[in-house]
Amino acid sequence: MVAQLGDYMYRDIVLNISRTFDDLVQWFHENEVLSVLLRDNLHLVTFVEKIEKVLQVLIRRDAFQTCNLEMLWTSQWGKHDAVQRNMLLMISHLSRFMNLQLIDRLFELIRDSFKQTQSPRERSLLLDFCRNLISNQNSSQEIMQKAFELTWQLYHDNSLTMDIIEMLLNVRITIIHTARNPEILRHEGFLKCLEEIKTHSELSVPLFYHLKQCVIDSTDRRRRLNSKAMITLINQENTISHLIDSIAEYLRRAREFILANGAPLPMENPDLCLLNSQFSHRFHVTQRLDALGFFIIECANRNIYASVEDTRKLWQALIESPVCEFERQRGFNFFGQNMHCLSFEASVDIFNNCLLNFPSQHFTVNSFNEIASMLKYSKADSLGRTIYTRTAGNNGTLDDVINSIMQKIRDFLWLIILDGSDSVAHRAIEFSTCEMEDMADPERRNACAALFIDDCFLRLKAFEAAIRETPENDGIAAKAQRIAKSLKVLLVRYENSIRNRAHPPLYRASMGRCFQVLLIFCKDDSKMKMPDARKILAVNSNWTMRYFYKQVLQMTSMERNRSTSLTTTTTTTAYKISERMDLLSYHPSGGTSGTEAQVRVLSMLTSMKNDRFPPLNSGIHTDTFRLVGRQSMRKTLGELHIDETTIFAARYAKSKRDTASFNFVSSMTQGDTPESSAMEESDEE
């Protein structure tokens, strides 16, 4: 063993080569070599690594005592960051060779140092040291148990900040996942957390998340609960009931605290700290509800449900008597997302005794969206015949229960539509008309629409009689307007759910602008040199182009067949609709009169018929002569910028197959609107 000593007073130390290791150890202690090694240069990693090798030999030969460990600990405590990190890392490496006596003393040093210091940096270093200490062990159950108990003692320090609390609880989770038999520590950690939660203390708030982490299987990517033993423990300890009690108790004390300070309820800011707590009101509610939601879902998957009394207590605490609007919204969200995880009895009780009796003026759009999820689940046909048979017995048929619940839902929605705010009422109208039933199912869609229309007319009749009696009552008139709006929304949503319709939607026709357009067409392309038929058509700006195309096709086919029948010897009363017709639209440029526009269209049609190609955009003309194709059939006339100045031309020359004509049309056509850039083709339909 060779050591270069920096101080002059130690240069006269002479090391004699001993025959035994005991002589070397005796010399090491007599000359206080360890204190000399720990005096300087501890910020150098290489120097600390050499010290580690020396001490490792001493620990392996049981020549390292608790006083030496205390000297190691004292040498780094209170020093700058580099020294502390190097020394703590070295001690964590040496800990794998320490006996239980040294480990016990090491944990005592950690505990005393953690309580003495108020520095967040040093506390973070100690927690990192604990994590390294556990990872460097050979998973000894005794050491894991001691570390687990130490972290629980450190947690009960009232001076801890939230960052230190999170690190401390993460160390506990690391200990559980590292242990050889994690079920023992998992069981112990769960019970300690639950007992602390039952006390409703300040320290219980961060434990809600830790309670969930204690039972989660670390090997499961979905972060689920897979231990049957933990499921049994959760059920035996009535965990869900205690979590609901914690939420109700905190909100009760918070409510009393606000009233004692003379503040109004509900308060506006959820980020305030109540009850002299270091945690905000939002944090209190969020931590509790997140943990409760996790256990309700996991238990429901094993057919373990919260009792009816507990679910009603939770509804009353969060929604009926909130401290802040924040937890009311969170409560609606909780029940909307977890309604399927409640028992049938609890779901029916929440629906009948809580939801239907809740004042509609307290709803917001977000809360109603959650209520919509609850209403969808509350439909008896989604609960299943098996559940119904188990609960209802032979007191009635399933259809009776379905009709009863559906009628209650409709009455509840009408209450919201008539008495809720404007935004909530509009959302309730949308839900009741098109979301309660599957709009893709024609039978259910039609039945739902018929019931809603009947309700609308019955209520309109009642309001009409009330308005006649008290015409100055503006409230009744406003409710009647909402019913009329409901009919309009039903019509819009109902017709939008029908695809490939041949007729224009009724609500569009009722709202569009009516005007007239000119149609020019030729009765017989093979014999007539010039188009000889003109029609004035009354159209609506909200007609679809497909509907207008079919009207023109039917009318022109009748005229062409009638003209053909007059020139033949056989008379027929039937007509044949042509399979192909090209419809073209002409938008005259500014300053062009109607007569000039008609002459221009006739000239262009004649040029197309005789295969002449005069340039359209030369001179003063800026014409737009476009082919109506497939991409435009679903659009309305208003969307295609068609007005009373537009002139339509119908042509049966099969432009798509006639190369000359098709090229002529293509040279002028880039879609039906100036914004379109796609090439249109003749419509096949």
C-alpha positions in Angstrom: 0.0 0.0 0.0 1.6 3.3 -1.1 0.1 6.7 -0.4 1.5 10.1 -1.2 0.6 12.4 1.7 0.2 16.1 1.2 0.9 17.4 4.7 4.5 17.5 5.9 3.8 16.2 9.4 2.7 12.8 7.9 5.7 12.3 5.7 7.6 10.4 8.5 5.0 7.6 8.5 6.7 4.4 7.5 4.8 1.4 6.4 6.4 -1.9 7.2 5.3 -4.9 5.2 3.3 -7.1 7.6 2.8 -10.7 7.4 -0.9 -10.6 8.2 -3.9 -8.4 7.1 -4.7 -7.7 10.8 -1.4 -5.9 11.2 -2.2 -3.8 8.2 -5.7 -2.9 9.6 -4.2 -2.1 13.0 -1.6 0.2 11.3 -4.5 1.8 9.3 -6.5 2.7 12.4 -3.5 3.7 14.6 -2.3 6.2 12.1 -5.8 7.5 11.2 -5.2 7.0 7.5 -8.9 7.4 6.7 -9.1 10.9 8.1 -6.0 11.8 6.0 -7.6 10.4 2.8 -10.8 12.3 3.5 -9.1 15.6 4.1 -8.7 16.9 0.5 -9.3 16.2 -3.2 -12.8 14.7 -2.6 -14.1 16.7 -5.6 -11.9 14.5 -7.9 -13.7 11.4 -9.1 -10.5 9.4 -9.7 -9.3 10.1 -6.2 -12.6 9.0 -4.7 -12.6 5.9 -6.7 -9.2 4.9 -5.2 -10.5 5.5 -1.7 -13.5 3.3 -2.6 -11.2 0.4 -3.5 -9.4 0.7 -0.2 -12.6 0.8 1.9 -14.1 -2.0 -0.1 -11.3 -4.3 1.1 -11.8 -3.2 4.7 -15.6 -3.8 4.5 -15.2 -7.2 3.0 -12.8 -8.2 5.8 -15.1 -6.8 8.5 -12.5 -4.2 9.4 -14.8 -1.2 8.8 -16.6 0.1 11.8 -19.6 2.4 12.4 -17.2 5.2 13.5 -15.5 4.9 10.1 -18.9 5.2 8.4 -19.7 8.3 10.4 -16.4 9.8 9.4 -17.3 9.1 5.7 -20.6 10.8 6.2 -19.3 13.8 8.0 -16.6 14.4 5.4 -19.2 15.2 2.7 -22.0 16.8 4.7 -22.3 20.5 4.2 -19.7 20.6 1.5 -20.2 21.8 -2.1 -22.2 19.8 -4.6 -19.3 17.9 -6.3 -18.0 16.6 -3.1 -21.4 15.5 -1.9 -22.3 13.7 -5.1 -18.9 11.9 -5.3 -19.0 10.7 -1.7 -22.7 9.7 -1.7 -22.2 7.7 -4.8 -19.2 6.0 -3.3 -21.1 5.1 -0.1 -24.0 3.7 -2.2 -21.5 1.5 -4.0 -19.9 0.3 -0.7 -23.3 -0.4 0.8 -23.7 -3.7 -1.1 -20.8 -5.1 1.1 -22.0 -3.6 4.4 -23.5 -5.8 7.2 -26.8 -5.0 8.8 -25.2 -3.0 11.6 -23.6 -0.6 9.2 -26.8 -0.4 7.1 -28.8 0.5 10.2 -26.4 3.2 11.1 -26.4 4.5 7.5 -30.2 4.8 7.6 -30.0 6.7 10.9 -27.5 9.1 9.3 -29.8 9.7 6.3 -32.8 10.3 8.6 -30.9 12.8 10.9 -29.4 14.7 8.0 -32.7 14.9 6.2 -34.4 16.4 9.3 -31.5 18.8 10.0 -31.2 20.4 6.6 -33.8 22.7 5.0 -32.0 22.9 1.7 -34.0 21.4 -1.2 -30.7 20.6 -2.9 -29.4 18.5 -0.1 -32.7 16.8 0.4 -32.8 15.9 -3.3 -29.3 14.5 -3.0 -30.3 12.3 0.0 -33.3 11.0 -1.9 -31.2 10.2 -5.0 -28.8 8.5 -2.6 -31.6 6.4 -1.3 -32.6 5.4 -4.8 -29.0 4.5 -5.7 -28.7 2.7 -2.4 -31.6 0.4 -3.2 -30.5 -0.2 -6.8 -27.0 -1.2 -5.6 -28.3 -3.8 -3.2 -28.8 -7.5 -3.9 -32.5 -7.1 -3.2 -32.2 -8.0 0.4 -35.7 -8.0 1.9 -34.4 -6.7 5.2 -32.7 -3.7 3.6 -35.7 -3.0 1.4 -38.0 -3.1 4.5 -35.7 -0.7 6.4 -35.6 1.7 3.4 -39.4 1.5 3.1 -39.9 2.4 6.7 -37.3 5.2 6.5 -39.1 6.9 3.6 -42.4 6.7 5.4 -40.8 8.4 8.5 -39.3 11.1 6.2 -42.7 11.7 4.6 -44.2 13.0 7.9 -42.0 16.0 7.9 -44.3 19.0 7.7 -41.6 21.2 6.1 -41.5 19.2 2.8 -42.2 21.0 -0.5 -44.2 19.4 -3.2 -41.1 18.6 -5.3 -39.5 16.7 -2.4 -42.8 14.9 -1.7 -43.0 13.6 -5.2 -39.3 12.5 -5.1 -39.9 10.8 -1.8 -43.0 8.9 -3.0 -41.2 7.9 -6.2 -38.4 6.4 -4.1 -41.0 4.3 -2.3 -42.4 3.0 -5.6 -38.8 2.2 -6.7 -38.3 0.2 -3.5 -41.5 -1.8 -4.2 -40.6 -2.6 -7.8 -37.0 -3.5 -6.8 -37.9 -5.9 -4.0 -37.7 -9.6 -4.5 -41.2 -10.0 -3.0 -43.0 -6.8 -3.9 -46.4 -8.0 -2.7 -45.3 -7.6 1.0 -44.2 -4.0 0.5 -47.2 -3.3 -1.8 -49.6 -4.6 0.9 -47.9 -2.6 3.6 -47.7 0.6 1.6 -51.3 0.4 0.6 -52.6 0.0 4.1 -50.4 2.8 5.5 -51.6 5.2 2.8 -55.3 4.2 3.4 -54.9 4.7 7.1 -53.4 8.2 6.5 -56.3 9.1 4.1 -58.8 8.1 6.8 -57.4 10.8 9.1 -58.2 13.5 6.5 -54.9 15.2 7.3 -52.8 17.5 5.2 -50.3 14.7 4.5 -53.0 12.5 3.0 -53.4 14.7 -0.1 -50.4 13.5 -2.1 -51.1 9.9 -1.0 -54.1 9.5 -3.3 -51.8 9.2 -6.3 -49.3 7.1 -4.3 -52.1 4.8 -3.3 -52.8 4.1 -7.0 -49.1 3.6 -7.8 -48.7 1.1 -5.0 -51.2 -1.4 -6.6 -50.3 -0.9 -10.3 -48.4 -3.7 -11.9 -45.1 -2.2 -13.2 -44.7 -4.8 -15.9 -48.1 -4.0 -17.5 -47.9 -1.4 -20.2 -51.5 -0.3 -19.6 -50.6 0.5 -16.0 -53.4 -1.7 -14.7 -54.1 -3.6 -11.5 -53.4 -7.3 -12.1 -52.8 -8.7 -8.6 -55.7 -10.8 -7.2 -54.4 -10.4 -3.7 -54.6 -6.6 -4.0 -58.1 -6.8 -5.5 -59.2 -8.8 -2.4 -57.5 -6.3 -0.1 -59.1 -3.3 -1.8 -62.5 -5.0 -1.5 -62.0 -6.0 2.2 -60.8 -2.5 3.2 -63.8 -0.8 1.5 -61.3 1.5 -0.4 -63.9 3.1 -2.7 -66.1 4.0 0.3 -63.2 5.6 2.2 -62.1 7.6 -0.9 -65.6 9.0 -1.3 -65.8 9.8 2.4 -62.5 11.7 2.0 -63.9 13.8 -0.9 -67.1 14.6 1.0 -65.3 15.4 4.2 -62.8 17.8 2.5 -65.6 19.6 0.7 -67.6 19.9 3.9 -64.7 21.4 5.8 -63.9 23.7 2.9 -67.5 24.9 2.7 -67.5 25.7 6.4 -64.2 27.5 6.1 -65.4 29.8 3.3 -68.7 30.6 5.1 -66.8 31.3 8.3 -64.7 33.9 6.5 -67.8 35.5 5.0 -67.1 34.7 1.4 -69.9 33.7 -1.0 -70.4 30.2 -2.4 -69.5 28.9 -4.9 -66.2 30.6 -5.1 -64.8 31.5 -8.5 -61.1 30.7 -8.3 -60.2 27.0 -7.7 -56.5 27.7 -7.3 -56.9 29.2 -3.8 -55.6 27.4 -0.8 -58.3 26.6 1.8 -58.0 25.3 5.3 -54.5 26.7 5.7 -53.3 24.1 3.3 -50.2 24.3 1.1 -52.2 22.6 -1.7 -54.7 24.4 -3.8 -58.4 23.5 -3.9 -58.0 22.3 -7.5 -55.2 19.9 -6.4 -57.3 18.5 -3.5 -60.2 17.7 -5.7 -58.2 16.4 -8.7 -56.0 14.1 -6.7 -59.0 12.5 -5.0 -61.1 12.1 -8.1 -58.3 10.7 -10.2 -57.6 8.0 -7.5 -61.3 7.3 -7.1 -61.8 6.9 -10.9 -59.0 4.5 -11.1 -60.3 2.2 -8.4 -63.9 2.4 -9.6 -62.8 1.3 -13.1 -60.5 -1.5 -11.9 -63.1 -2.8 -9.4 -65.9 -2.7 -11.9 -63.9 -5.0 -14.2 -64.0 -7.5 -11.4 -67.8 -6.9 -10.7 -67.1 -4.9 -7.5 -69.1 -1.8 -7.4 -69.6 1.3 -5.2 -72.8 1.2 -3.1 -75.8 3.3 -3.9 -75.3 5.4 -0.8 -71.7 6.2 -1.7 -72.5 7.2 -5.2 -75.3 9.5 -4.0 -73.0 11.0 -1.4 -70.4 11.7 -4.1 -73.1 13.4 -6.3 -74.3 15.6 -3.5 -70.8 16.6 -2.5 -69.5 17.4 -6.0 -72.6 18.6 -7.9 -75.4 19.7 -5.6 -73.3 21.5 -2.9 -70.0 22.5 -4.6 -67.4 24.8 -3.1 -66.5 25.9 -6.6 -67.9 25.5 -10.1 -64.7 23.6 -10.9 -65.6 20.5 -8.9 -69.2 20.6 -10.2 -67.8 20.4 -13.8 -65.3 17.7 -12.7 -68.2 15.9 -11.0 -70.3 15.9 -14.2 -67.2 14.7 -16.1 -66.6 11.9 -13.6 -70.1 10.6 -13.7 -70.3 11.0 -17.5 -67.1 9.0 -18.0 -67.7 6.4 -15.3 -71.4 5.8 -15.5 -70.8 2.4 -17.1 -68.7 1.4 -14.0 -71.5 1.9 -11.6 -73.9 -0.9 -10.6 -77.3 -1.0 -12.2 -78.9 0.0 -8.9 -76.6 3.0 -8.5 -77.1 4.1 -12.1 -80.9 4.0 -11.8 -80.7 5.9 -8.5 -78.4 8.6 -9.9 -80.7 8.9 -12.9 -84.0 9.1 -11.0 -83.1 10.8 -7.7 -80.2 13.0 -8.7 -80.0 13.9 -12.4 -83.7 14.4 -13.0 -84.0 16.6 -10.0 -81.0 18.8 -10.7 -81.9 22.5 -11.7 -81.3 23.1 -15.4 -80.1 26.6 -14.9 -76.8 25.3 -13.4 -75.9 23.5 -16.6 -73.2 24.6 -18.9 -72.4 23.3 -22.4 -69.5 21.2 -21.1 -71.5 19.8 -18.2 -74.4 19.0 -20.5 -72.0 17.1 -22.8 -71.2 14.8 -19.8 -74.9 14.5 -19.0 -75.5 13.4 -22.6 -73.1 10.5 -22.0 -75.1 9.7 -18.8 -78.4 9.8 -20.6 -77.2 7.5 -23.4 -76.1 5.0 -20.8 -79.3 5.4 -18.8 -81.4 4.0 -21.7 -82.7 0.7 -20.4 -82.0 -1.2 -23.6 -78.3 -0.6 -23.2 -78.2 -2.1 -19.8 -79.1 -5.6 -21.0 -81.9 -8.0 -20.3 -79.8 -10.0 -17.8 -79.3 -7.0 -15.5 -82.9 -6.1 -15.8 -84.1 -9.6 -14.9 -81.9 -9.6 -11.9 -83.1 -6.3 -10.5 -86.7 -5.9 -11.7 -87.9 -9.5 -11.5 -91.4 -10.1 -12.8 -92.9 -6.7 -11.8 -93.0 -5.5 -15.4 -91.8 -6.1 -18.9 -88.5 -4.8 -20.3 -90.4 -2.7 -22.8 -92.2 -1.0 -20.0 -89.0 -0.1 -18.3 -87.5 1.2 -21.6 -90.5 3.3 -22.3 -90.6 4.7 -18.8 -86.9 5.7 -18.8 -87.0 7.1 -22.4 -90.1 9.2 -21.5 -88.2 10.6 -18.4 -85.2 11.4 -20.6 -87.4 13.2 -23.1 -89.1 15.2 -20.4 -85.8 16.1 -18.8 -84.4 17.3 -22.1 -87.5 19.4 -22.7 -86.9 21.0 -19.3 -83.4 21.9 -20.3 -84.5 23.2 -23.7 -87.1 25.5 -22.2 -85.4 26.7 -19.0 -81.7 26.4 -19.7 -79.4 29.1 -21.0 -79.4 29.7 -24.8 -76.2 27.8 -25.5 -77.2 24.9 -23.3 -80.7 24.8 -24.8 -79.3 24.7 -28.3 -77.0 21.8 -27.3 -79.9 20.0 -25.7 -81.9 20.5 -29.0 -79.1 18.9 -31.0 -78.8 16.0 -28.6 -82.5 15.3 -28.4 -83.1 15.5 -32.2 -80.1 13.6 -33.5 -77.9 12.0 -30.8 -80.2 10.1 -28.6 -80.8 7.5 -31.3 -78.6 6.2 -34.1 -79.3 8.5 -37.1 -77.9 5.8 -39.5 -80.7 3.4 -38.5 -83.8 4.5 -40.5 -86.3 2.9 -38.1 -85.0 4.4 -34.9 -84.3 7.7 -36.6 -87.9 8.0 -37.9 -89.4 6.9 -34.6 -87.3 9.4 -32.7 -88.1 12.2 -35.1 -91.9 11.4 -35.0 -91.9 11.5 -31.2 -90.0 14.7 -31.1 -92.3 16.4 -33.7 -95.4 15.3 -31.7 -93.9 16.8 -28.5 -93.1 20.0 -30.4 -96.7 20.5 -31.7 -98.3 19.6 -28.4 -96.2 22.1 -26.5 -96.7 24.8 -29.2 -100.5 24.4 -28.8 -100.2 24.8 -25.1 -98.0 27.9 -25.4 -100.4 29.3 -28.0 -103.3 29.1 -25.6 -101.1 30.7 -22.9 -100.0 33.5 -25.1 -103.6 34.3 -26.0 -104.5 34.6 -22.3 -101.4 36.6 -21.4 -100.0 38.2 -24.6 -97.6 40.4 -22.6 -95.8 37.4 -21.2 -92.4 37.4 -23.0 -91.2 34.3 -21.2 -93.9 32.1 -22.9 -93.1 33.6 -26.3 -89.4 32.9 -25.8 -90.1 29.3 -25.0 -92.3 29.0 -28.0 -89.4 30.3 -30.2 -87.2 27.6 -28.8 -89.7 25.0 -29.8 -89.8 26.4 -33.3 -86.0 26.4 -33.3 -86.1 22.7 -32.2 -88.2 21.8 -35.3 -85.8 23.7 -37.5 -82.7 21.9 -36.1 -84.5 18.6 -36.4 -85.2 19.2 -40.0 -81.6 20.3 -40.7 -79.9 17.4 -38.9 -82.5 14.8 -40.1 -82.1 15.7 -43.8 -78.4 16.0 -43.6 -78.2 12.4 -42.5 -79.8 11.2 -45.8 -77.2 10.6 -48.4 -77.6 10.7 -52.2 -80.9 12.5 -52.1 -82.5 13.4 -55.4 -84.5 16.3 -54.1 -83.2 19.5 -52.5 -83.3 19.7 -48.7 -86.5 21.3 -47.5 -84.8 23.6 -45.0 -82.5 25.0 -47.7 -85.4 25.6 -50.0 -87.2 27.5 -47.3 -84.1 29.7 -46.6 -82.7 30.2 -50.1 -83.3 33.1 -52.6 -85.7 32.6 -55.5 -84.8 33.9 -58.9 -85.2 33.0 -62.6 -82.6 31.8 -65.1 -82.7 31.3 -68.9 -82.2 27.9 -70.5 -81.4 27.5 -74.2 -81.5 24.1 -75.8 -81.9 22.5 -79.2 -84.8 20.1 -79.9 -83.0 18.2 -82.6 -79.2 18.5 -82.9 -79.1 16.5 -86.1 -81.4 18.7 -88.1 -81.6 22.1 -86.5 -78.7 24.5 -87.3 -79.5 26.8 -84.4 -81.0 26.1 -81.0 -84.6 27.0 -81.3 -86.0 26.6 -77.7 -85.8 28.9 -74.7 -87.2 28.4 -71.3 -87.4 30.7 -68.2 -86.9 28.5 -65.1 -87.7 29.5 -61.5 -85.0 28.2 -59.3 -83.8 28.6 -55.7 -80.2 29.5 -54.6 -80.2 26.5 -52.3 -81.1 24.0 -54.9 -78.4 21.4 -55.5 -77.0 21.3 -59.0 -78.0 17.6 -59.3 -81.6 18.5 -58.7 -81.5 21.3 -61.2 -79.8 19.1 -63.7 -82.5 16.4 -63.4 -85.2 19.0 -63.9 -83.5 20.3 -67.1 -82.9 16.8 -68.3 -86.6 15.8 -67.8 -87.9 18.9 -69.5 -85.6 18.9 -72.5 -86.2 15.2 -73.0 -89.9 15.8 -73.2 -89.5 18.6 -75.7 -87.2 16.6 -77.9 -89.4 13.5 -77.9 -92.4 15.6 -78.6 -90.7 17.2 -81.5 -89.6 13.8 -82.8 -93.1 12.3 -82.6 -94.6 15.1 -84.7 -92.3 14.2 -87.7 -93.0 10.5 -87.6 -96.1 8.6 -88.7 -96.5 6.8 -85.3 -98.0 8.8 -82.5 -96.9 8.1 -78.9 -97.7 9.7 -75.6 -94.7 8.4 -73.8 -91.3 10.1 -73.9 -87.8 8.8 -73.3 -85.3 10.6 -71.1 -82.0 10.9 -72.9 -79.1 9.1 -71.2 -76.6 11.9 -71.8 -76.9 15.7 -71.7 -74.2 18.3 -71.3 -75.3 21.3 -69.2 -73.2 24.5 -69.7 -73.4 27.7 -67.8 -72.5 31.2 -69.1 -71.7 34.1 -66.9 -71.6 37.3 -68.9 -69.0 39.9 -68.2 -69.8 43.2 -66.6 -71.6 45.7 -68.9 -73.0 43.0 -71.2 -76.8 43.3 -71.8 -79.1 40.3 -71.6 -79.7 40.3 -75.4 -75.9 40.4 -76.1 -75.4 37.6 -73.7 -78.0 35.4 -75.4 -76.5 36.1 -78.8 -73.0 35.3 -77.5 -74.3 31.9 -76.1 -76.0 31.1 -79.4 -72.9 31.9 -81.3 -70.8 29.7 -79.1 -73.2 26.8 -79.3 -73.3 27.1 -83.1 -69.5 27.1 -83.2 -69.4 24.0 -81.1 -71.9 22.3 -83.4 -70.1 23.3 -86.6 -66.6 22.5 -85.0 -65.5 26.1 -85.3 -63.3 27.4 -82.5 -63.4 31.2 -82.1 -61.4 32.5 -79.2 -63.6 33.5 -76.2 -61.4 35.8 -74.3 -60.2 38.0 -77.1 -61.1 41.7 -77.5 -63.5 43.1 -75.0 -65.1 39.8 -74.1 -64.2 38.1 -70.9 -66.7 35.2 -71.1 -67.0 32.3 -68.8 -68.6 29.3 -70.4 -68.3 26.3 -68.2 -69.3 22.6 -68.3 -71.3 21.4 -65.3 -69.8 18.2 -64.3 -69.7 15.6 -61.5 -67.8 17.7 -59.0 -70.6 20.4 -59.0 -73.6 18.1 -58.5 -73.6 18.2 -54.7 -73.1 21.9 -54.5 -75.9 24.5 -54.4 -76.5 27.1 -57.0 -75.5 29.7 -54.5 -72.2 28.0 -53.8 -71.6 27.9 -57.6 -72.2 31.7 -57.8 -75.2 31.3 -60.1 -77.7 34.2 -60.2 -80.4 35.7 -62.5 -77.8 36.8 -65.1 -76.6 33.2 -65.6 -77.6 31.6 -68.9 -77.7 27.8 -69.1 -77.4 25.8 -72.3 -78.3 22.1 -72.8 -76.5 20.1 -75.4 -77.0 16.4 -76.6 -73.9 16.2 -78.8 -72.0 13.9 -76.3 -69.1 16.3 -75.8 -67.0 13.8 -74.0 -66.8 11.4 -77.0 -66.7 14.1 -79.7 -63.0 14.9 -79.6 -63.3 18.3 -81.4 -66.2 19.5 -79.2 -64.6 18.1 -76.0 -61.3 19.9 -76.7 -63.2 23.0 -77.4 -65.1 22.8 -74.1 -61.9 21.8 -72.2 -60.1 24.8 -73.5 -62.7 27.0 -71.8 -63.4 25.0 -68.7 -61.6 24.8 -65.4 -64.5 23.8 -63.2 -67.8 25.5 -62.4 -66.4 28.3 -60.2 -63.4 30.6 -60.6 -61.9 29.1 -57.4 -62.0 25.5 -58.9 -59.0 24.1 -60.7 -60.1 20.6 -61.4 -61.1 19.6 -64.9 -64.8 18.8 -65.2 -66.3 16.0 -67.2 -69.7 15.4 -68.7 -72.1 14.0 -66.2 -73.1 10.4 -66.8 -76.3 10.4 -64.7 
